[in-house]
Amino acid sequence: MYLLFKMIKSVKFLFKSENIIPYIIIFIIFFLDRFSKIKILNSFSDTPVYINNFINLDLIWNTGIGFGLLSLNSPLYYNIISLIIGSVVIMLLYTLLKLQKFEKICFSIIIGGALGNFYDRIFFKAVPDFIDMHYGNFHWFTFNLADVFISIGIVGFLMKNLFVKKIDEKI
């Protein structure tokens, strides 16, 4: 009975009004990421698309983690990484519920991007990356919109915690 009471209390906590904006942010970022990937997958050829001197669109399939790190051709390794990523997303969702306003926004941005990439890992067995930033012959890792959002959320969270102590009082 005690366990049932705790579960009901946890479910109520999920649907508090203060969590609606973070859920909306997660949904919008997930939608934007899915839209960008569907657009690229439906209209991309095998040749990279030149945008300007710094950005090309070049579709690659990433089986590793962010920015192509830890890519290996082992199904066991891929499944372990996917399980870890799924667990991290669940922990981020749980943590989001306990944070203050600005940190909730940062975590929502991170979670939206992470869910976009996790969706691809589950349904495509790889994440489509297509933004190729470069300067001359130096190319950064190819990435996607979800990676951009994850990076923005992390930078926002770090900036707040390193440099600003009372931002939540101003929001």
PABA-742440 format. One line per 5 residues: number of its first residue (from 0); for each residue y negated, x negated, z negated of N, C-alpha, C. Coordinates in Angstrom, 2 decimals. Atoms other than C-alpha are relative to their C-alpha. Example, Ala and Ser with C-alpha at 12.3 -4.5 7.8 and 13.67 -1.06 7.14 Angstrom:
0) 1.19 -0.89 0.00 4.50 -12.30 -7.80 -1.20 -0.90 0.00 | 1.19 0.82 0.06 1.06 -13.67 -7.14 -1.09 0.77 -0.73;
END
This chain:
0) 1.19 -0.82 0.00 0.00 0.00 0.00 -1.25 -0.87 0.00 | 1.13 0.90 0.06 -2.36 -2.85 -0.85 -0.27 -0.63 1.37 | 0.13 0.61 -1.32 -1.69 -4.47 2.53 -0.62 0.99 0.99 | 0.56 -1.04 -0.86 -2.45 -1.19 4.33 -1.49 0.18 -0.27 | 1.41 -0.13 0.38 -5.73 -0.87 2.41 -0.82 -1.16 0.57;
5) 0.68 1.18 -0.52 -6.70 -4.44 3.40 -0.15 0.09 1.52 | 0.07 -0.13 -1.46 -5.90 -3.72 7.07 -1.07 1.01 0.41 | 1.00 -1.03 -0.30 -8.03 -0.55 7.09 -1.40 -0.55 -0.26 | 1.29 0.60 0.32 -10.89 -2.44 5.42 -0.40 -1.01 1.08 | 0.27 0.97 -1.06 -10.61 -5.19 8.07 -0.43 0.69 1.28;
10) 0.34 -0.73 -1.22 -10.74 -2.67 10.92 -1.41 0.58 -0.11 | 1.36 -0.51 0.20 -13.87 -1.06 9.44 -1.02 -1.11 0.17 | 0.89 1.14 -0.10 -15.45 -4.50 9.24 -0.26 -0.37 1.46 | 0.15 0.30 -1.42 -14.85 -4.99 12.97 -1.06 0.86 0.67 | 0.87 -0.96 -0.68 -16.93 -1.93 13.86 -1.32 0.23 -0.72;
15) 1.31 -0.11 0.64 -20.00 -2.55 11.71 -1.08 -0.03 1.07 | 1.07 -0.07 -0.99 -23.26 -1.83 13.52 -0.59 -1.37 0.32 | 0.55 1.34 -0.24 -24.38 -5.46 13.13 0.82 -0.80 1.00 | -0.86 0.71 -0.95 -21.49 -6.50 15.40 -0.08 0.58 1.41 | 0.06 -0.63 -1.32 -22.37 -4.23 18.34 -0.66 -0.93 1.02;
20) 0.69 0.91 -0.93 -24.86 -6.66 19.95 0.89 -1.19 0.37 | -0.90 1.09 -0.39 -22.42 -9.60 19.75 1.12 0.46 0.94 | -1.06 -0.51 -0.89 -19.68 -7.45 21.34 -0.56 0.24 1.40 | 0.62 -0.23 -1.30 -22.08 -6.46 24.13 -0.22 -1.33 0.72 | 0.21 1.33 -0.60 -22.98 -10.12 24.71 1.33 -0.55 0.52;
25) -1.33 0.47 -0.44 -19.27 -11.03 24.88 0.40 0.71 1.28 | -0.39 -0.77 -1.19 -18.64 -8.24 27.40 -0.81 -0.42 1.22 | 0.86 0.36 -1.13 -21.63 -9.16 29.60 0.37 -1.38 0.54 | -0.34 1.35 -0.44 -20.71 -12.86 29.69 1.38 -0.01 0.66 | -1.33 -0.10 -0.62 -17.05 -12.06 30.39 -0.13 0.62 1.39;
30) 0.20 -0.67 -1.29 -18.17 -9.71 33.21 -0.66 -0.94 1.01 | 0.69 0.92 -0.92 -20.57 -12.27 34.74 0.95 -1.11 0.47 | -0.97 1.04 -0.36 -17.85 -14.93 34.66 1.03 0.54 0.97 | -1.00 -0.60 -0.90 -15.25 -12.62 36.23 -0.61 0.27 1.37 | 0.67 -0.31 -1.27 -17.76 -11.49 38.89 -0.18 -1.27 0.83;
35) 0.23 1.24 -0.75 -18.63 -15.09 39.85 1.32 -0.56 0.54 | -1.29 0.53 -0.45 -14.97 -16.12 40.05 0.60 0.87 1.11 | -0.52 -0.88 -1.04 -13.95 -13.06 42.08 -0.75 -0.23 1.31 | 0.82 0.26 -1.18 -16.84 -13.68 44.47 0.43 -1.30 0.68 | -0.42 1.30 -0.55 -15.83 -17.33 44.92 1.41 0.10 0.59;
40) -1.39 -0.08 -0.48 -12.10 -16.56 45.26 0.13 0.82 1.27 | -0.09 -0.86 -1.18 -12.69 -13.82 47.85 -0.73 -0.55 1.22 | 0.80 0.44 -1.14 -15.15 -15.73 50.01 0.04 -1.50 0.24 | 0.02 1.46 -0.10 -14.28 -19.41 49.66 1.00 -0.48 1.03 | -0.92 0.66 -0.92 -12.78 -21.55 52.39 0.41 -1.34 -0.60;
45) -0.45 1.29 0.51 -11.19 -24.98 52.04 -1.08 -1.07 0.01 | 1.09 0.98 -0.09 -14.47 -26.76 52.81 -1.04 0.26 -1.08 | 1.07 -0.18 0.99 -17.03 -27.37 50.07 -1.27 0.56 0.64 | 1.25 -0.58 -0.49 -20.29 -25.44 50.44 -1.15 -0.82 -0.58 | 1.15 0.81 0.41 -23.42 -27.59 50.33 -1.12 0.93 -0.42;
50) 1.13 -0.79 0.49 -26.18 -26.02 48.20 -1.28 -0.82 0.09 | 1.14 0.93 -0.08 -28.60 -28.94 47.78 0.51 -1.41 -0.32 | -0.40 1.39 0.25 -28.60 -32.67 46.98 0.72 -0.21 -1.32 | -0.58 0.16 1.33 -27.25 -32.01 43.49 1.17 0.94 -0.28 | -1.03 -0.99 0.29 -24.90 -29.01 43.71 0.75 0.38 1.28;
55) -0.89 -0.54 -1.03 -21.94 -28.09 45.91 0.89 1.05 -0.65 | -1.04 -0.90 0.47 -19.46 -25.26 45.57 1.31 -0.49 0.60 | -1.28 0.55 -0.44 -15.93 -26.64 45.75 1.08 0.51 -0.94 | -1.01 -0.64 0.84 -13.00 -24.61 44.44 1.15 -0.95 -0.33 | -1.18 0.72 0.47 -10.43 -26.46 42.35 0.65 0.85 -1.10;
60) -0.71 -0.73 1.03 -7.80 -25.06 40.00 0.28 -0.94 -1.16 | -0.07 0.83 1.20 -7.94 -26.49 36.47 1.10 0.52 -0.91 | -1.07 -0.38 0.93 -4.79 -26.43 34.34 -0.23 -0.59 -1.39 | 0.28 0.63 1.29 -6.38 -28.42 31.51 -0.95 0.85 -0.82 | 1.00 -0.70 0.80 -9.12 -27.54 29.07 -1.34 -0.19 0.67;
65) 1.34 0.05 -0.59 -12.90 -27.54 29.63 -0.26 -1.22 0.86 | 0.38 1.04 -0.95 -14.16 -29.58 32.59 1.20 -0.80 0.51 | -1.18 0.65 -0.58 -10.60 -30.42 33.71 0.69 -1.02 -0.89 | -0.62 0.98 0.90 -9.74 -32.53 30.68 1.42 0.43 -0.36 | -1.40 -0.20 0.41 -6.06 -32.87 29.73 0.82 0.79 1.02;
70) -0.78 -0.69 -1.04 -4.76 -31.51 33.07 1.29 -0.78 0.26 | -1.32 0.57 -0.31 -1.05 -32.19 33.44 0.82 1.07 0.71 | -0.84 -0.95 -0.73 1.65 -30.58 35.58 1.24 0.41 -0.78 | -1.13 -0.38 0.84 3.91 -29.67 32.67 -0.20 1.43 -0.49 | 0.13 -1.38 0.49 4.51 -25.94 32.03 0.00 0.09 -1.53;
75) -0.03 -0.01 1.47 5.33 -26.68 28.38 -1.36 -0.39 -0.56 | 1.31 0.47 0.44 2.09 -28.59 27.91 -1.06 1.06 0.26 | 0.94 -1.06 -0.36 0.14 -25.85 29.71 0.10 1.17 -0.97 | -0.20 -1.13 0.92 1.66 -23.15 27.49 -0.47 -0.34 -1.41 | 0.47 0.41 1.33 0.93 -25.12 24.32 -1.52 0.03 -0.04;
80) 1.46 -0.02 -0.06 -2.71 -25.61 25.37 -0.51 1.44 0.03 | 0.41 -1.41 -0.07 -2.96 -21.89 26.25 0.14 0.69 -1.35 | -0.21 -0.57 1.34 -1.54 -20.93 22.85 -1.09 -0.48 -0.96 | 1.06 0.54 0.87 -4.02 -23.21 21.09 -1.34 0.65 0.35 | 1.26 -0.62 -0.42 -6.93 -21.81 23.14 -0.06 1.45 -0.45;
85) -0.04 -1.39 0.47 -5.86 -18.23 22.38 -0.22 0.09 -1.50 | 0.18 0.02 1.46 -5.66 -19.08 18.67 -1.44 -0.31 -0.37 | 1.40 0.35 0.26 -9.11 -20.67 18.76 -0.91 1.19 0.28 | 0.81 -1.18 -0.33 -10.57 -17.57 20.45 0.11 1.04 -1.12 | -0.19 -0.96 1.10 -9.07 -15.36 17.72 -0.75 -0.48 -1.25;
90) 0.72 0.53 1.17 -10.47 -17.66 15.00 -1.51 0.13 0.20 | 1.43 -0.16 -0.28 -13.89 -17.60 16.70 -0.44 1.45 -0.19 | 0.32 -1.43 0.19 -13.82 -13.78 16.77 -0.06 0.34 -1.48 | -0.01 -0.26 1.44 -12.93 -13.68 13.09 -1.23 -0.62 -0.66 | 1.16 0.69 0.57 -15.64 -16.22 12.25 -1.29 0.71 0.37;
95) 1.20 -0.70 -0.47 -18.21 -14.31 14.31 -0.39 1.13 -0.94 | 0.26 -1.15 0.86 -17.89 -11.33 11.97 -0.66 -0.39 -1.31 | 0.53 0.44 1.29 -18.99 -13.43 8.99 -1.30 -0.79 0.11 | 1.19 0.84 -0.22 -21.99 -15.22 10.53 -1.30 0.78 -0.10 | 1.34 -0.59 -0.01 -25.73 -14.60 10.42 -0.39 0.29 1.45;
100) 0.41 -0.53 -1.30 -27.68 -13.15 13.37 0.02 -1.03 1.13 | 0.09 0.98 -1.10 -28.49 -16.25 15.47 1.36 -0.64 0.27 | -1.31 0.61 -0.18 -25.09 -17.83 14.88 0.97 0.99 0.64 | -0.82 -1.01 -0.68 -23.43 -14.53 15.90 -0.25 -0.01 1.49 | 0.34 0.04 -1.42 -25.30 -14.73 19.20 0.64 -1.23 0.65;
105) -0.60 1.22 -0.54 -24.19 -18.34 19.74 1.51 0.13 0.15 | -1.45 -0.17 -0.06 -20.58 -17.53 18.93 0.39 1.04 1.04 | -0.29 -1.01 -1.02 -20.71 -14.44 21.17 -0.03 -0.62 1.40 | 0.11 0.68 -1.29 -21.81 -16.62 24.09 1.23 -0.89 0.23 | -1.18 0.86 -0.09 -19.00 -19.09 23.38 1.25 0.84 0.26;
110) -1.20 -0.85 -0.12 -16.39 -16.33 23.00 0.06 0.67 1.37 | 0.01 -0.62 -1.33 -17.48 -14.57 26.21 0.50 -0.96 1.06 | -0.47 1.00 -0.96 -16.99 -17.77 28.19 1.46 -0.37 -0.22 | -1.39 0.37 0.31 -13.76 -18.67 26.41 0.97 1.10 0.44 | -0.86 -1.10 -0.44 -12.31 -15.21 27.11 0.13 0.02 1.52;
115) -0.07 0.06 -1.46 -13.22 -15.57 30.79 0.99 -1.04 0.47 | -0.95 1.04 -0.38 -11.33 -18.84 31.07 1.42 0.30 -0.47 | -1.33 -0.35 0.51 -8.46 -17.60 28.90 0.66 1.06 0.88 | -0.50 -1.03 -0.93 -8.08 -14.55 31.18 0.62 -0.67 1.23 | -0.51 0.70 -1.18 -7.66 -16.90 34.15 1.27 -0.77 -0.31;
120) -1.21 0.75 0.38 -5.13 -19.04 32.30 1.21 0.93 -0.05 | -1.11 -0.94 0.13 -3.01 -15.97 31.61 0.40 0.59 1.36 | -0.31 -0.72 -1.23 -3.28 -14.23 35.00 0.15 -0.89 1.24 | -0.09 0.88 -1.17 -3.66 -17.18 37.43 0.75 -1.29 -0.31 | -0.65 1.24 0.45 -1.94 -19.96 35.42 -0.87 -1.23 0.24;
125) 0.99 1.07 -0.14 -5.09 -22.05 36.02 -1.38 0.65 0.02 | 1.37 -0.50 0.03 -8.86 -21.69 35.78 -0.72 -0.48 1.26 | 0.75 0.45 -1.19 -10.91 -21.69 39.00 -1.35 -0.59 -0.39 | 1.28 0.68 0.20 -13.73 -24.22 38.73 -0.60 -0.22 1.37 | 0.59 0.06 -1.33 -16.24 -24.35 41.55 -1.40 -0.58 0.06;
130) 1.34 0.58 -0.01 -19.62 -25.81 40.51 0.14 -1.51 -0.09 | -0.11 1.46 -0.09 -19.76 -29.46 41.58 -1.40 -0.59 -0.04 | 1.32 0.64 0.15 -22.87 -31.21 40.23 0.16 -1.50 0.24 | -0.10 1.41 -0.33 -23.56 -34.68 41.53 -1.38 -0.61 0.24 | 1.18 0.76 -0.37 -26.17 -37.34 42.05 0.49 -1.22 0.75;
135) -0.54 1.08 -0.82 -25.41 -39.70 44.90 1.51 0.08 0.01 | -1.46 0.03 0.04 -21.78 -40.75 44.50 0.57 0.39 -1.36 | -0.48 -0.39 1.33 -21.60 -39.76 40.81 0.19 1.52 -0.05 | -0.31 -1.43 0.12 -19.90 -36.36 40.36 0.38 0.30 -1.44 | -0.39 -0.49 1.31 -19.77 -34.55 37.02 1.29 0.78 0.18;
140) -1.20 -0.82 -0.10 -16.61 -32.58 36.23 -0.37 1.32 0.69 | 0.21 -1.30 -0.61 -16.31 -29.45 38.36 0.23 1.06 -1.08 | -0.07 -0.99 1.06 -16.87 -26.40 36.17 -0.33 1.38 0.54 | 0.29 -1.37 -0.41 -17.49 -22.64 36.25 -1.04 0.61 -0.94 | 1.03 -0.67 0.79 -19.89 -20.11 34.76 0.42 0.13 -1.47;
145) -0.48 -0.09 1.39 -17.71 -19.66 31.64 -0.27 -1.30 -0.74 | 0.26 1.29 0.63 -18.02 -23.38 30.93 -1.48 -0.16 -0.32 | 1.44 0.05 0.24 -21.81 -23.08 31.24 -0.34 0.78 -1.27 | 0.28 -0.82 1.18 -21.89 -20.26 28.68 0.56 -0.64 -1.27 | -0.58 0.66 1.17 -19.56 -22.10 26.31 -0.91 -1.15 -0.44;
150) 0.88 1.13 0.32 -21.81 -25.17 26.50 -1.32 0.47 -0.59 | 1.26 -0.54 0.53 -24.97 -23.10 25.94 0.18 0.48 -1.44 | -0.27 -0.48 1.36 -23.43 -21.43 22.88 0.18 -1.13 -0.99 | -0.22 1.14 0.89 -22.31 -24.74 21.41 -1.31 -0.73 -0.28 | 1.29 0.69 0.18 -25.70 -26.38 22.00 -0.91 0.83 -0.91;
155) 0.82 -0.87 0.86 -27.50 -23.37 20.44 0.43 -0.07 -1.45 | -0.54 0.06 1.36 -25.22 -23.43 17.41 -0.31 -1.35 -0.65 | 0.28 1.33 0.55 -25.61 -27.19 16.95 -1.48 -0.20 -0.28 | 1.45 0.14 0.19 -29.39 -27.10 17.41 -0.45 0.75 -1.25 | 0.38 -0.80 1.16 -29.71 -24.34 14.84 0.43 -0.69 -1.28;
160) -0.51 0.59 1.24 -27.55 -26.11 12.30 -0.52 -1.41 -0.27 | 0.52 1.35 0.20 -29.01 -29.57 12.86 -1.50 -0.03 -0.25 | 1.45 0.12 0.03 -32.70 -28.81 13.22 -0.75 1.19 -0.61 | 0.71 -1.19 0.47 -33.55 -25.26 12.13 0.80 0.65 -1.12 | -0.73 -0.57 1.15 -32.64 -23.87 8.74 -0.25 1.49 -0.21;
165) 0.34 -1.37 0.34 -34.38 -20.49 8.60 -0.26 0.87 1.22 | 0.24 -0.77 -1.23 -34.15 -19.08 12.14 0.42 1.45 -0.15 | -0.47 -1.37 0.14 -32.24 -15.97 11.03 -1.02 0.91 -0.66 | 1.04 -0.81 0.64 -35.19 -14.82 8.94 -1.05 0.46 1.02 | 0.99 -0.34 -1.02 -37.34 -14.75 12.09 0.53 0.98 1.03;
170) -0.59 -0.90 -0.99 -34.93 -12.70 14.20 0.04 1.41 -0.52;
END
